[in-house]
Amino acid sequence: MTSSGRLPDAPVRVSSVQRFSLHDGPGIRTTVFLQGCPLRCPWCANPETQDCRGGKEMHVAEIMATVLRDADYYRNSGGGVTFSGGEPLLQPRALTALLRECKAAGLHAAVETCGEVPKEDLLAAEPYTDLFLFDIKHCVPAELRNVCKGNLEGILENLRALSASGKVIARIPCIPGFNLDEQTMKGIFDLAVSMGVKEAHLLPYHTYARDKYTQLGRNYDWPGESVRKDALEPFAAMGREAGLTVRIGG
Amino acid sequence: MAKVNIEAAQNVEISKKFPCEKSLQEQLEIMERYTEVHRAHLGSSKEMREAACLEVLYPTLFRHIQDGDRIAGRLDFLPIGFGCVTSVGGVGHYCVFRKLKQFAAQLPDADRPRVDALYHYWEDHDVKTAYNRETLQEDILGTFIETAYPMIATARLSGMMLDYPTLLSLGIGGLRQKISDRLQEDPGNEFLKAGLRCMDLFVRCARHLREEVCAQKAGASAERLRELDRMAESLTHIEDKAPQTFHQALQLFWLYALLAGVINYGRLDDFLGPFLARDLREGRITEEEAYKDVRSLWTLIENRRTTVNGRIIVGGRGRKHPEDADLFLHLCMRVAKDCRYVEPQFTLRLDKNTSEQVWDEALDALGAGATYPTIYNDDVEVPAVAYGMRVDEKTAEQYVPFGCTEFVIQGESTGTPNICINLLKLLTIYMNGGVDPEDGRRKDGGVPIKPLKEYKTFEEFYDGYKRLLDFYLDLSARAQYHSYEVMNRHVGFLFTSLLMKDCIARGKALLDGGIRYLGGTNETYGNINTSDSLQAIKTLVFEQKKYTLEQLETAVLANFEGYEQIRQDCLACDKYGNDLDTADGMANDLYEFVAKGVRDRGIAIGMQYFLIVISNNQLNTEWGLATAASPDGRLRGMYMNPANNPQGGADKSGPTAMLNSLAKFDARYHAGSVQNIKFTPSMFNGHRDIIKGLFRTYFDRGGCHIMVTVVDSGVLEDAMVHPEKYPNLIVRVAGFSAVFVDLSPDIQKELLSRVLYDEQRSLA
């Protein structure tokens, strides 16, 4: 039992728990990858997390036991726990339970979301969350719908509802052939600013996931080479011009 | 009695030594003279014999002053001579028979009989051989480094770190006076009389070196002339007077260390810092000149090429002059970063009060690939040493690591590791009914061992293994203690004794009852392979009941050939290094059994302390080559785990989990345990705050030590294929650093197997 004593019985579908994560929020973190995602981005770095039926079942207490083993490291490095996925808000009750446990243990908790989730679930999680890493992948609804099967209008509505909390950092995956051009990036930055976002992280596209697709028996057919960090400098400058604090990398 | 191979390699030797400056004929003559003097003094006291023999060696064996030397003193050594340790020469009156044979092979045939005569004489008088003849046991206890044995022993006096503060405050004249005063109370005391001869010998050496310095003046540049003049002046000064300047202090310390034959140097910051501070304050020296002096010291230490020694320790609790000491510390950090030598083993002690500046300097040097400093956590070590060595905390504050990590109390204790034990080999012997699967020889020492099918519970099985360990641990304490008795019969280690408490006061050489704390250490190997094997047995045989013990043993004896599924199941069991209570708990249980067992036996036999060290130079690999397959899934002949780290690749949960596992052992029961960690430059240098948070947390949680290699992924692999491209690539092995391409391929592979932490790892 963890401290709050309110653990739901329903198990959580988890893809993996990764200690010493450095790319999902500040400091030393443990990232809990929850299973299942509503989007189907063809470059997805975690394709094994997409299927809602995949992963393994774990109980909240079990997850927290692992998370708490590194609590001292979080404290000494300004780190904490990040719930990622997949889309963690596809399991809203479990996520909220986990977040409450983190809060009770005094851990900094971040949620990485694609935003394609019911608004009430997002807002229910908000009081227990210290930081949202909120994806903005594109500024044109048709593009997001065609390529990722996402609904930009709904996502932006959620973003607007959340950004008043001041806990949002926008994450922009920089994908050549999808959004990595001046016009689209400018559009994304302007959108972010108009939603009240103050900070954005540009994530360079990489192809490390290629092997995962092979293991899953799927084709990895997104064309293009990994993007070097320094190639994103001009875009970062553009974002700063739009009024954002911009960092390259997670 | 065991058959003794007197030509066995006696120690790990990776760095290549400089060839002797003397001609072969001169070398032969010195060895003959030494032998004659030894023979002529067989009827004298051991102290007088030693003094007479030292007078043959010094100052004869000093090399010429080299360009760039700012401190005088380089020594050669020969296959026959006098020493404390195996890495420079040998132990006591020694003959390194293997090297004597190599020497003979270079001589004209006519001279061979002269060498044969020497060989023959020393067969009966080499101190280590005498020890081996009395101590070794066929199939049970071998000599260094014979890996067919489960345990090996030697006679040596490693790791002495002298009371230099006393030397620097008294000077040679003052030390001489102290000996004379004591001699007046005890006029027949041979130790003290021989001590006075040592003081005379020191003076002769200082004068000899001054002549050598002056000989360099012809044709020297104006700048070099100034340096040589300063060296000559310092050498004159230290003949008698206590040092006044930083340079005099350095010169006195260095020359004394050479004559004592010690190769670890202690807390230089605390005893040299005040001299440096005063010179800087009074304008006698600039910081740049001091930097050059320290750099010269670094070079002199590197050039001794002891492979695993050369300790310079800075920082930590219990310094008498912390502010002055920090001036010296900062210089050392710069020198270590700039030089990137494999020696000195530059060591930083720190605690919660260590400044951010010192942390940053240390991480800068490590980030530059220096592998130094290696870092000890005083918040854990000081109370642990106090308990382990049974001394008060103030005394414990003067602990210093030497060699690969073993601790002594500076100026007050011995701690030489004269025993090594292979826990994994013993497990393979135990499981095979007392017979080593590697050579079919019985090595159970008569301990009764039941057939595997009779063990009904894991505890019964484990208990049987512990009975075999008991036999070996008993033997280890006796063999360690006996090494002191044998050495004491033959030698006084005069120069060393004169600077160790309480030898002069008691009028006794250090092993004759002079030393304040007679301690020792026992190196344990294969700890983690053994506990992981026990964990696999517990899981597969007694919990899951998937296999019987006999089935597991059959697979292991077949080196898992034809039993791949069993091996996969063994590998899949919980492994130490992943912060799991199961495997880490097993590792800790075994650790405490062995560590407490050794400690208790040391106390019982009359030592101040006898503690295990978990260090393992490169013996984890060499001994692994001679150890059968094991139930942790390790194949026959494969390296064993390094020091206190997991088997390479067994830790799959990232650095926090691994460090949590490492921090679980109670440091009170060992006298040094080293922990390796390896990062890519982008991880280590690109995330400084993360690294600091990582290390600080590890230390807060009870981590006692960390040593760091920073190397890019793929570089070690490439260096194995193209060694010529990487002449200066330094890596941390386990308790020492080495040029990677100088290591043998087996050891290179072991280093490669260790997990390299990179920032990319966390890109899911």
Interface residues (C-beta under 8 A of the other chain):
Chain A: S16 Q18 R19 F20 S21 L22 H23 D24 G27 I28 T31 F33 A45 N46 R69 D70 D72 Y73 R75 N76 S77 G78 G79 S84 H206 Y208
Chain B: D579 S653 G654 P655 T656 A657 N660 H687 D689 I690 K692 G693 L694 R696 T697 D700 R701 Y757 E759 Q760 R761 S762 L763 A764
